[in-house]
Amino acid sequence: MLDRYAMALIRPPIDRMARVLVRAGIGANSVTLTGFFIGLLAAFLIAGGAYLAGAIALFGSRLCDGLDGAVARQTTATDAGAFLDITLDFVFYASIPLAFAVANPPANALAAAVLLAAFVGTGSSFLAFAVLAAKRGLSSAAFPDKSFYFLGGLTEATETLMFFAAMCFWPAHFAALAYGFAALCAMTLASRIWWGWRAFA
């Protein structure tokens, strides 16, 4: 829901940083992989109880996630790069609830499982819509720079990062935050099912 506004706000500085990377000869795929490994570092830190350090790594990972697209736009965007980006993003998103479950299984495991199940719903509906939209030649007016049809909802990348950060800042409340975010994901899934059915009927 907030991605288009967040992107409009951060795009100018992201584009400036991307120009520096391009001049240094750093490609988009390298930025994608760097962001993914920083994201895995965040998961390992959270699993070990280093929540604030994990939050810092989270923000670093998502900075790279914004930079890789900007670098691709300033060089040559490829389908392989888009595939790598979205695949590693979904692995990263799944790693954070898992990390909280590992950090405190009695308190967090069930809530993490519920949130991961919700992520499966939002992720599968997102990708299924993108596949069929590409088949029909549809494009998103809200996100014209994306390599595929970017279907929004209540829980996009911005909201996910906000909740992940809140979980790191207040780890004792992980379960409540996870259940709340899972409920928002369920609402996103319902809206996407409705929108997809109407769009493709």
VENWO-V147164 format. One record per residue. RES is the residue in one small letter. PHI is phi in whole degrees, -180 to 180 (* if undefined). Layout:
res,phi
RES,PHI
RES,PHI
This chain:
res,phi
m,*
l,-99
d,-59
r,-63
y,-75
a,-64
m,-65
a,-65
l,-74
i,-94
r,-61
p,-58
p,-66
i,-63
d,-64
r,-66
m,-64
a,-64
r,-63
v,-64
l,-65
v,-62
r,-64
a,-82
g,80
i,-93
g,-88
a,-62
n,-65
s,-65
v,-67
t,-59
l,-66
t,-61
g,-62
f,-65
f,-70
i,-67
g,-64
l,-66
l,-60
a,-58
a,-63
f,-65
l,-64
i,-64
a,-60
g,-89
g,88
a,-90
y,-69
l,-68
a,-63
g,-63
a,-64
i,-62
a,-65
l,-57
f,-66
g,-63
s,-64
r,-73
l,-62
c,-63
d,-65
g,-77
l,-71
d,-64
g,-67
a,-66
v,-64
a,-62
r,-65
q,-88
t,-122
t,-136
a,-75
t,-128
d,-65
a,-63
g,-66
a,-64
f,-62
l,-61
d,-61
i,-69
t,-65
l,-69
d,-60
f,-68
v,-64
f,-60
y,-59
a,-72
s,-70
i,-73
p,-59
l,-60
a,-63
f,-67
a,-64
v,-67
a,-64
n,-152
p,-57
p,-59
a,-88
n,-115
a,-62
l,-66
a,-63
a,-64
a,-64
v,-63
l,-66
l,-63
a,-63
a,-65
f,-63
v,-60
g,-65
t,-68
g,-67
s,-69
s,-67
f,-61
l,-74
a,-63
f,-64
a,-61
v,-63
l,-72
a,-65
a,-64
k,-61
r,-95
g,74
l,-84
s,-137
s,-96
a,-71
a,-74
f,-131
p,-69
d,-86
k,-72
s,-78
f,-148
y,-68
f,-97
l,-89
g,-80
g,165
l,-67
t,-119
e,-106
a,-62
t,-63
e,-65
t,-63
l,-63
m,-61
f,-69
f,-60
a,-64
a,-61
m,-63
c,-71
f,-74
w,-130
p,-62
a,-66
h,-105
f,-55
a,-60
a,-63
l,-65
a,-65
y,-65
g,-64
f,-70
a,-61
a,-64
l,-65
c,-62
a,-64
m,-66
t,-62
l,-59
a,-62
s,-67
r,-71
i,-62
w,-63
w,-65
g,-64
w,-63
r,-69
a,-70
f,-107
a,-67
